[in-house]
């Protein structure tokens, strides 16, 4: 039962001048105790002459927490852990240490709450992981750009710190090349031209089970590959290992999207056994899109019980050395239908409708890619690129491809820059807008752009409301994309 009398009395005491005076007296006593403790136990080492550990406590006073908050934070950490004064040196009484820790925690917390200093974050370029995820969520194309974009610099062990995410001429060149590749894949303007791409397993995974393969498969590989056409392709698996003459031929399990396409009896000849390698090729027809490819050896054939010499250590197990994906051959359709439906929300019936349809398509894509509302000033340059691409390529699709590549290298896509209030000063502290909050949340939890629900709430200005924010955090953490929080943040 709620006691109103106690509540009213508590309020009265809290606001009475006697309570305020008592608090001030307590603070003065605690600050004097801190000053006396520092002078007696700490300044002997931490002074301007010695600068032990690069720290001087001369002229540091608890009477002015605001001026000395950074130094007193260090003092608090050392006092609370009992590290200082060091063992063997005179120390204050335990009761004194406990009182000082409590007073410093409360005082510094109040200081930070009343005079926050969040700092001024630098302009943040999307790193490779964020760029890949942003392209995936915007266009539905999941590509690994680790080999196509330069490696990101890191600071304090993290590769998503804006201060170290610099931009070089090589970055610009690679971003332009990646944007052209992505836009052609998404729109479907690629010309069928057979190529071969190679994939190798991660080192140290030979004896590990891999998701996507049976639990009894080892020495395998699993990767994703974007097939740009409905066409014929070849999957060539190079395997490694020595064939024991008294053992059955190893069984190589090859799967596409989790389904077995062929179980190969990897029967080595004597010459191939001496070389230690063998190539196995599979021809198949695949629909355009992102497909998962896996290959591995079934364990009952992976490790022979004995080698020819009777020593298991001399027997080499079987493993996949690498996989080659070749094609397309005899292409029947260009592009991925689902991705094209996501992009082409309209189709012009005549030349007069092309500009209005292109503006509608690009406005929709730019709103998601730029992570907020867009204006004519944002879309007009993309329309100019559309006209140039249509003129060069001769079709509406080529125009959208050119404009899309421009969007993907736009500073509003590649950089995260928080909005400053109109008329704001350089050192002014202000609340993040809901749009900036949406980007902060999505890039922290998903390493990607906000989805439609998060962006819509931000545009409505309700995302920062506590109940809405709590619900969105729970939803985002439940989303499979939140694994990026583990892989890209906690993993570092």
Buried (B, 14 or more C-beta within 10 A) or exposed (E): EEEEEEEEEEEEEEEEEEEEEEEEEEBEEBBEBBBEBBEEBBBBBBBEEEEEEEBBBEEBBBEEBEEBBEBBEBBBEBBBEEEBBEEEEEBBEEEBBEBBBEBBEEBBEEBBEEEEEEEEEEBBBBBBBBBBBBBBBBBBBBBBBEEBBEEBEBEEEEBBBBEBBEEEEEBEEBBBBBBBBBBBBBBBBBEBEEEEEEBEBEEEBBEEBBEBBBEEBBBBBBBBBBBBBBBBBBBBBBBBBBBBEEBEEBBBBBBBBEEEBBEBEBEBEEEBBEEBEBEBEBEEEBEBBBBBBBBBBBBEBBBBEEBEEEEEEEBBBBBBBBBBBBBBBEBEEBBBEEBBEBBBEEEEEEEEEBBEBBBEBBBBBBBBBBBBEBEEEBBEBBBEBBBBBBEEBEEBBBBBBBBBBBBBBBEBBBBBBBEEEEEEEEEEEEEBBBBBBBBBBBBBBBBBBBBEEBBEBBBEEEBBEEEBBEEBEEEBEEEEBBEBBEEBEEEE
